[in-house]
Amino acid sequence: MEVIKGGKIQWIKITQPTEKELEQIRKKYHLHHLIVDELKSASSRARIEVHGNYIYMIYYFPVFDAKEQVSRRSEIDFIIAKNAVITVSYGTVKSFDDLQKTLHPTSRAFENTLQLTYALLEALLLFQQRQLVHVQEKIEGISRHLFRERNRVREHELLEKISHVKRDVSQYRLI
């Protein structure tokens, strides 16, 4: 668990949450036990819930796996309280790591939790934009090769590329 502070606002960044970390935030922010249970592992669907002193949000986005050449669904859980934004992820979120390097305690993002949430979501959306450009480049590459040399090897390569793009696009449909 990392705590990034700016003024009276803090970003609590949890990756691969442990029971101890979840118990700490449960006590400090008076989280409902069902929310804490939900934070133990990835959820099945996106949603937003408003509770008395916080908002709970589950957000999905695709992340490209270079080794497997496919996009996979990733999840970030947000708990937005009066003076803190808690993010819980089940793997490394590069866009958050990049944002964390550029955030300064005096930056506008730390004016209030709304500004901090906005900065976090903006970082994710910019990351998604780059992912979509990657998918677009794959589709354009397939289009360029589609009607070139017609032989078995070329057709097999194109079918494999098309299946990878289909999986990438399907991750966006699931989200």
C-alpha positions as CSV (number, residue, x, y, z in Angstrom):
1,M,0.0,0.0,0.0
2,E,1.4,3.4,-1.0
3,V,0.0,6.7,0.3
4,I,0.6,9.7,-1.9
5,K,-0.3,13.0,0.0
6,G,-1.0,16.4,-1.2
7,G,-2.4,19.0,1.2
8,K,-5.4,17.4,3.0
9,I,-6.0,14.9,0.2
10,Q,-4.4,11.5,-0.2
11,W,-4.3,8.8,-2.8
12,I,-4.0,5.4,-1.3
13,K,-2.8,3.0,-4.0
14,I,-3.2,-0.7,-3.2
15,T,-1.9,-3.3,-5.6
16,Q,-2.7,-7.0,-4.9
17,P,-4.6,-6.2,-1.7
18,T,-3.7,-8.1,1.5
19,E,-6.2,-8.9,4.3
20,K,-4.2,-6.5,6.6
21,E,-4.5,-3.6,4.1
22,L,-8.2,-4.2,3.5
23,E,-8.8,-4.3,7.3
24,Q,-6.9,-1.0,7.7
25,I,-8.9,0.8,5.1
26,R,-12.2,-0.8,6.4
27,K,-11.6,0.6,9.8
28,K,-10.3,4.0,8.8
29,Y,-13.0,4.7,6.2
30,H,-15.9,2.7,7.8
31,L,-16.3,0.5,4.7
32,H,-19.2,-1.9,4.5
33,H,-18.0,-5.5,4.9
34,L,-19.5,-6.4,1.5
35,I,-17.3,-3.8,-0.2
36,V,-14.2,-5.2,1.6
37,D,-15.1,-8.7,0.4
38,E,-15.5,-7.3,-3.1
39,L,-12.0,-5.8,-2.9
40,K,-10.3,-9.1,-2.2
41,S,-10.3,-10.2,-5.9
42,A,-11.4,-8.9,-9.3
43,S,-15.2,-8.4,-9.7
44,S,-17.5,-9.7,-12.4
45,R,-19.0,-6.4,-13.5
46,A,-18.5,-2.7,-13.4
47,R,-20.7,-0.5,-11.2
48,I,-20.9,2.5,-9.0
49,E,-22.5,2.5,-5.5
50,V,-23.0,5.5,-3.2
51,H,-22.6,4.9,0.5
52,G,-23.0,7.3,3.4
53,N,-19.4,8.6,3.4
54,Y,-17.9,7.3,0.2
55,I,-18.5,6.3,-3.4
56,Y,-17.4,2.8,-4.6
57,M,-16.7,2.3,-8.3
58,I,-15.4,-0.6,-10.3
59,Y,-13.8,0.4,-13.6
60,Y,-12.6,-2.0,-16.4
61,F,-10.1,-1.3,-19.1
62,P,-8.1,-3.4,-21.6
63,V,-4.3,-3.9,-21.2
64,F,-2.2,-5.3,-24.1
65,D,-0.2,-8.4,-23.3
66,A,2.8,-8.1,-25.6
67,K,3.9,-11.7,-24.9
68,E,0.5,-13.2,-25.9
69,Q,-0.3,-10.5,-28.4
70,V,-3.7,-9.9,-27.0
71,S,-5.6,-7.4,-24.9
72,R,-6.9,-8.6,-21.5
73,R,-9.4,-7.0,-19.2
74,S,-8.0,-5.3,-16.2
75,E,-9.9,-3.8,-13.2
76,I,-9.4,-0.8,-10.9
77,D,-11.7,-0.3,-7.8
78,F,-12.1,3.2,-6.5
79,I,-13.2,4.3,-3.1
80,I,-13.8,8.0,-3.1
81,A,-14.1,9.5,0.4
82,K,-14.0,13.1,1.6
83,N,-10.2,13.4,2.0
84,A,-8.9,10.3,0.2
85,V,-9.2,8.3,-3.1
86,I,-8.3,4.7,-2.6
87,T,-7.5,2.6,-5.7
88,V,-7.3,-1.1,-5.6
89,S,-5.8,-3.1,-8.5
90,Y,-5.0,-6.7,-9.0
91,G,-1.9,-6.1,-11.1
92,T,0.4,-3.2,-12.0
93,V,-1.3,-0.3,-13.7
94,K,1.3,1.5,-15.8
95,S,-0.7,4.6,-16.3
96,F,-1.0,5.0,-12.5
97,D,2.7,4.5,-12.1
98,D,3.4,7.1,-14.7
99,L,0.9,9.6,-13.2
100,Q,2.4,9.0,-9.7
101,K,5.8,10.1,-11.0
102,T,4.4,13.4,-12.2
103,L,2.0,14.2,-9.3
104,H,3.3,16.9,-7.0
105,P,1.7,17.5,-3.5
106,T,0.8,21.1,-4.7
107,S,-0.7,20.0,-8.0
108,R,-4.3,20.8,-8.8
109,A,-5.1,17.1,-8.5
110,F,-4.8,17.4,-4.7
111,E,-7.3,20.2,-4.4
112,N,-10.0,17.8,-3.6
113,T,-11.0,14.1,-4.2
114,L,-13.0,15.0,-7.3
115,Q,-9.9,16.5,-8.9
116,L,-7.8,13.5,-7.9
117,T,-10.4,11.1,-9.2
118,Y,-10.5,13.1,-12.4
119,A,-6.7,12.9,-12.8
120,L,-6.7,9.1,-12.2
121,L,-9.5,8.5,-14.7
122,E,-7.9,10.8,-17.2
123,A,-4.7,8.8,-17.0
124,L,-6.6,5.6,-17.6
125,L,-8.5,7.1,-20.6
126,L,-5.3,8.3,-22.2
127,F,-3.8,4.9,-21.7
128,Q,-6.9,3.4,-23.4
129,Q,-6.5,5.8,-26.2
130,R,-3.0,4.5,-26.8
131,Q,-4.4,0.9,-26.7
132,L,-7.0,1.8,-29.3
133,V,-4.4,3.3,-31.6
134,H,-2.5,-0.1,-31.3
135,V,-5.7,-2.0,-32.4
136,Q,-6.2,0.5,-35.2
137,E,-2.7,-0.1,-36.4
138,K,-3.2,-3.8,-36.4
139,I,-6.4,-3.5,-38.4
140,E,-4.7,-1.2,-41.0
141,G,-1.8,-3.7,-41.3
142,I,-4.3,-6.5,-42.0
143,S,-6.1,-4.3,-44.6
144,R,-2.8,-3.6,-46.4
145,H,-2.0,-7.3,-46.7
146,L,-5.5,-8.7,-47.2
147,F,-5.5,-8.9,-51.0
148,R,-1.8,-9.3,-51.6
149,E,-0.2,-12.6,-52.6
150,R,-2.7,-15.4,-52.3
151,N,-1.0,-18.4,-50.9
152,R,-1.6,-20.7,-47.9
153,V,1.1,-19.2,-45.7
154,R,-0.2,-15.6,-46.3
155,E,-3.8,-16.6,-45.6
156,H,-2.7,-18.4,-42.4
157,E,-0.8,-15.3,-41.2
158,L,-3.8,-13.1,-41.9
159,L,-6.2,-15.3,-40.2
160,E,-4.0,-15.4,-37.1
161,K,-3.7,-11.5,-37.1
162,I,-7.5,-11.2,-37.6
163,S,-8.1,-13.5,-34.6
164,H,-5.7,-11.3,-32.4
165,V,-7.6,-8.1,-33.5
166,K,-10.9,-9.8,-32.8
167,R,-9.8,-10.6,-29.3
168,D,-8.6,-7.1,-28.7
169,V,-11.9,-5.6,-29.9
170,S,-13.9,-8.1,-27.9
171,Q,-12.2,-6.9,-24.7
172,Y,-13.7,-3.4,-25.4
173,R,-17.1,-5.0,-26.0
174,L,-17.0,-6.8,-22.6
175,I,-16.1,-3.6,-20.8
